[in-house]
Amino acid sequence: MVALYGGLGSGKTCFAKGIARGLGVEETVTSPTYTIIREYDGRATPLYHIDAYRLDGDGDFEDTGAGEFMGGAGITVIEWSERIPRSIPGDAITVEIDVTGPQSRVLRIRGPEALLNAIG
């Protein structure tokens, strides 16, 4: 589970595309802003890409059924995680993206050490 935080245009979808690439997803990865959830097949595991931007809190998140994708066999990446704070599990990897210039970002990655060491 990867929870992404950052403003509009900070690079959350670009980060999700990088995860997809690492998983061997061959489809074009796009923002799921309007569909809320997109599922992609990776080489060894699926990617569930969720966008909470249009959701009105944790209740809306649960109503979409998106919670069913968390903790499963795949990797779940959620954009706009700050909109659903109670739905983000405590053991999630969090990525905060701050824009520092037109082509530069600062990323703060936090999460369980075992998971962070596994992704290197």
C-alpha positions in Angstrom: 0.0 0.0 0.0 1.5 3.3 -1.1 -0.3 6.6 -0.1 0.7 9.6 -2.2 0.4 13.2 -0.8 1.0 16.3 -2.8 -0.7 19.2 -4.5 -2.1 19.4 -8.0 0.6 18.9 -10.5 3.2 17.6 -8.0 3.8 14.4 -9.8 1.6 11.8 -8.0 0.5 10.2 -11.3 4.1 10.2 -12.6 5.2 8.4 -9.4 2.4 5.8 -9.9 3.6 5.4 -13.5 7.1 4.6 -12.2 5.7 1.9 -9.9 3.7 0.5 -12.8 6.9 0.4 -14.9 8.8 -1.4 -12.1 6.0 -4.0 -11.9 6.1 -4.6 -15.7 2.8 -3.0 -16.5 2.6 -2.7 -20.3 -0.5 -0.6 -20.5 -0.5 3.2 -20.6 -1.0 4.3 -17.0 -3.3 7.4 -16.7 -4.8 9.2 -13.8 -8.0 7.5 -12.5 -9.5 10.9 -11.4 -12.8 10.1 -13.1 -13.0 6.4 -12.8 -11.6 6.4 -9.2 -10.0 3.0 -9.7 -7.9 1.5 -12.4 -6.4 -2.0 -12.3 -3.3 -3.0 -14.3 -1.7 -6.4 -14.7 2.0 -6.5 -13.8 4.4 -9.3 -14.5 4.0 -10.9 -11.0 1.4 -8.8 -9.2 -1.4 -6.4 -10.2 -1.4 -2.7 -9.6 -4.5 -1.0 -8.2 -4.3 2.7 -8.9 -6.9 4.8 -6.9 -7.5 8.5 -7.0 -9.4 10.0 -4.0 -9.5 13.6 -5.4 -13.2 13.5 -6.2 -14.2 11.7 -3.1 -15.9 13.4 -0.2 -14.0 11.6 2.6 -13.6 8.1 4.0 -17.3 7.3 3.6 -17.2 7.9 -0.2 -14.0 5.8 -0.3 -15.8 2.9 1.3 -18.9 3.3 -0.9 -16.7 2.9 -4.1 -15.5 -0.5 -2.9 -11.9 0.7 -3.2 -11.1 -0.6 0.3 -11.4 -4.1 -1.1 -8.2 -3.5 -3.1 -6.2 -2.8 0.0 -4.3 -5.6 1.6 -4.8 -7.9 -1.3 -2.4 -9.7 -3.5 -1.5 -6.6 -5.5 0.2 -3.2 -4.9 -2.3 -0.4 -4.2 -1.3 3.2 -4.9 -3.7 6.0 -3.7 -3.4 9.6 -5.0 -4.8 12.4 -2.8 -4.6 10.2 0.3 -5.1 13.2 2.5 -8.8 13.2 1.5 -9.3 9.8 3.1 -7.1 9.8 6.2 -9.0 7.1 8.2 -8.8 4.7 5.3 -5.0 4.7 5.0 -3.6 1.8 7.1 -0.9 2.6 9.6 1.5 0.3 7.8 1.2 2.1 4.5 4.2 3.5 2.8 3.6 7.3 2.5 5.2 9.5 -0.2 4.9 13.3 0.3 5.8 15.2 -2.9 6.7 18.9 -2.7 7.2 21.0 -5.8 10.4 22.9 -5.5 10.6 24.2 -9.1 9.2 23.7 -12.6 11.2 20.4 -13.0 12.2 19.6 -9.4 10.5 17.8 -6.5 11.4 16.8 -3.0 10.0 13.4 -1.9 9.7 12.3 1.7 9.1 8.5 1.9 8.1 6.9 5.2 6.9 3.4 6.1 7.8 0.1 7.5 11.5 -0.4 7.3 11.2 -3.9 5.9 9.1 -2.7 3.0 11.3 0.3 2.3 14.4 -1.9 2.3 12.7 -4.4 0.0 12.2 -1.6 -2.7 15.7 -0.4 -2.2 
